[in-house]
Amino acid sequence: MTYYGFVFPLVVAIALVYSASRHEEWPRIWWQALRLCGAIFGILLATTVVLLLINTQV
C-alpha cells in the first residue's frame, strides 16, 4: 500500500476533529467537516497539478 492510501482517512479525521473543536451541534460539525475536506482535497489536487506541470517541463 502506498502513502496515498492514507491521505483520505487522514484528511477526514483532521476535518472532523477541527470542526468538532469549533462547533457543538452535530449537523454543523458534519457540514463544516465536509467543506473543510473539500478545501483540503482541492488544495492537494491543485498543488499536485502544479508540481506535475513543473516536473514535466524540463
NORMO-V405720 format. One line per field, one symbol per residue. psi: psi as a letter, one per 30 degrees, with the letter a starting at -180 (. if undefined). A space follows every 10 residues. Layout:
psi=???
//
This chain:
psi=klffffeeee eeeeeeeeef fflfkeeeee eeeeeeeeee eeeeeeeeee eeeeefi.
//
